[in-house]
Amino acid sequence: MRKRALVAVAALLGGAGLLWAAAPAPRVKAPVVPQRIVSINLCADQLVLALADREQIAGLTKNATDAEMSGEAAKAYGIPLLSNSAEQILAIEPDLIIGMPASRSAALRALPQQDYPLLDHATANTLDEIYTSIRETAAAVGHPERGGALIARMQGELAGLPKPGKGRVAAYYQRRGYMTGTGTLIDELMGRVGLVNLAGKLGKPPLSQLSLEEMVAAQPDFLIVESATDVVTDQGSEMLHHPALSGIPRISIPQAWTVCGSPAYTAAARSITAQIARIDGDRS
């Protein structure tokens, strides 16, 4: 299964709020500004990189430097990458572990009983939920003012954003015919720019498969695709270039902007808006 599906499955296990790992030993108060932060989730990686000082970060996930998966990949180079190993986490002796959720991590369950401070994030499928994750992370890493500043910047980037979709129908179509449904970040993005999600019209779940024939029959006004599939690299991406789909206008955005609820949300919204405007302009 492709990387997005793996991340989506992990994210759907979400919990929320700042909590402490259960341990028989007396609880140790977390420092106001933690100095050995470990992220054990790709989405948490991006928030930590955006809000913590580099020297505070002791470990990130192995996908943190993957530009196709993370909107903050460039900032992650040089920071230790962890392979979900209990031994690696134990060696770091972190004073804050952030995940989605951290408390259900197999690596943490394998550790001897410890009293590590944990921040459990819920899956962010709306802009308000992204803002909540930013505030929680900023406070936990000791820089609450950075959270406020980042949210203000995002709000500014979205201020006055038009809705060029005008109620037209779009499908977020992925390799091997996977389609993203309602209750997801993609669905929220579509609504923000005035598009209607085809998956919702068809009554599909958050992740489903739609055959090429079914997509052609549905005739959405737009296909939204991941930019990594703009060229054919395998059979999974080849189906997206079938001649039967050639008449449906395409909007292409990086997977890294939508795989997690992150600051990259604004880049995705602005890019979709600009591409719809360009498509409409070409038609006129």
Disulfide bonds with the S-S distance in Angstrom:
Cys43-Cys260 2.07
